[in-house]
Amino acid sequence: MCGICGVVYNEPGRVDPAVLRKANDLITHRGPDDEGSYADEYAGIAMRRLSIIDLSTGHQPISSRDGTLHIVFNGEIYNFQELREPLEKAGYPFKTRTDTEVILALYEKEGTACVRRLRGMFAFAVWDSRNRRLFVARDRIGKKPLLYALGHGFLAFASELRCLLQWPVDRTLHAKAVDYFLSLQYIPSPHTIYKGIHKLPPAHTMLFEKGKVTVERYWDLPLGGPLLTQSVPEACEILRDKLREAVRLRLISDVPLGAFLSGGVDSSIIVALMSELSSAPVKTFSIGFEEESFSELPYAREVAQAYGTEHRELIVKPEMADVLPKLAWHYGEPYADSSALPSYYVSRETRRFVTVALNGDGGDENFAGYIRYFAMKAAKLYDAVPGPLRKATQAAAELLPESEAPFSFFWKLKRFLRSTVFTDTAARHLKMICYFSEEDKKGLYAQGMLHAAGLDRGRERADAEHYLDNAFLRAKGEDFVNTMLYVDFVTYLPECLMVKMDIASMANSLEGRSPFLDHEFVETMFRLPGDWKLKGLKGHKWILKEAFGDKLPKRIQRRGKMGFGIPLGSWFRGQLKDYWRDHVLSSEALARGYFNRSALETIWDQHQSGRRDHGYRMWALLMLELWHRQYEPDFKGFS
């Protein structure tokens, strides 16, 4: 696992090694074990290495035999040995045992098509000095990040956004990105918070040649394909074999490894399979809170005991939020998933003992684990209820008490009934997941932000709704559950969940691996009927539990989805109360011109009085302000 960066110019003699070195130094945390660079008249590429495989000879960049191709690579290729064998037989003179060199050899033989052969997580760049061509690729699911910026006569790329700020790129703040952020808690690709910087989307490649950028998709989930099987026992056998293989591949390492264990179904299955495949006890790591309704530690302990793991726990307390400015720096742009905080701390604790950690990410997206899948399915049935009765129940929902407990009954019921106002699928989905709705924003935004976001012109649909609708349209024709899963696979999973996992782990020089997100496993699971994943209105992950029921303690099988939230409601009424007000309601923050002070005061007052729980919204507003204080975009307010 590494961090990479580089720059390519249209004209010779413009590469500044000092700038390249400074950009590379900013991602030292991604690779504390080694560094390297290559530069010529037109290009410079650099990397920081976290040594996982071939610890002694894995130095990058690696160059081809004739010295014309040069690669920097971030990630792991799990089938690199399989790919290497025919190349060796054909006479390729490998100098190392690394997957990096296999990619380069494959590129030399197959060109840009090589990316289709790779199984793993990756972002890499190949500089062809003979043809002055840069080829960049990102893995199918989006586990490894890659950003780029076009400047006057150059293109720069990097694993993290702040590296690109070392070159003269357009740092103008992108107001629509802020609008996306306040809807979704993240900024989706290809956008970033800056107008001049872009994310390469997952499953895409990019060519930069003669000043022209070409971005292409090379993979998608198997839409419209035949079902894998009509037999549940056969499906369970395939599921077990495929996931076991994915775990086995991710146990390949020359350094110590362990696992994150939440006590949920997904991470528990991963730990069970690791225990079967490992000769020594698995090292497991869990995180919890003093507030019992938010803590999964009792479940994690039960699984750890069942499999005899070397188990360690960490309790996250409000005072540990003093790391938030550092988190804002690491993310490089506003990001509001509050589980970024416990994810950072569990990664830090884990790194004390291992260098690689497997996790259960992707289980929910493969097998319909989120509450919203049930809610969207139920909402379709609710559409048959007569209009007057629907309106009456929706009005009654607003009278229900607020609750800060994660996914409490009232929380779920209110969000469900509010979403049924909409009949459009994308609008309904957005209502279930959004932080600030269109109506919220009309009261929250100051005039300049209203104009920049297009809300003062009566836009028909939110930008975030358009974004989700495009994903729904691509999955047209799939059954309802698989359509929902597809939407999350191309929106929430890569743009929010994978960003959190990458930043939280790499900030602590820890490599995270996700067996559920092996692309061959994902392709296979997508060919199972959606009704086997969400059976009826209660059977979340039904087929997964059928396949691995004998591996899970009964209490783990029966428990519902808890989520990885933190007790923001109580924190913002307690130890973080003054911290929020001192930042979000400061004269410095208000002078930026985003928001009406009166709207912010209302959020504050309602939350402190207990009339409303605005914890998640307050977190988003705080993270936006903390980002501003870490970075200085070209932003003078709105006019």
ABEGO torsion letter per residue (X at the ends): XBBBBEBBBABBGABBAAAAAAAAAAAAAABAABBBBBBBAABBBBBBBBBABGAAAABOBBBBAAGABBBBBBEBBAAAAAAAAAAAAAGBBBABABAAAAAAAAAAAAEAAAAAABBEBBBBBBBBAAAGBBBBBBBAAGABBBBBBBBBGBBBBBABAAAAAABBBBABBBAAAAAAAAAAGBBBOABBABAABBBBBBGBBBBBBGGBBBBBBABBBBBGBBBABABAAAAAAAAAAAAAAAAAAAABBABBBBBBBAGBAAAAAAAAAAAAABABBBBBBBBBBABAAABAAAAAAAAAAAAGBBBBBBBBBAAAAAAAAAAAAAAGBBBABAAAAAAAAAAAAAAAABABBBBABGAAAAAGABAAAAAAAAAAAAAABBAAAAAAAAAAAAABBBBABBGBAAAAAAAAAAAAABABAAAAAAAAABABBAAAAAAABBAAAAAAAGAAAGBABBAAAAAAAAAAAAABGBBAAAAAAAAAAABAAAAAAAAAAAAAAAAAGBBBBBAAABAAAAAAAAABBAAAABBEAABBGAAAAAAAAAABBAAAAABBBAEABBBAAAAAABAAAAAAAAAAABAAAAAAGABBAAAAAAAAAAAAAGABBAAAAAAAAAAAAAAAAABBBBBAEBX
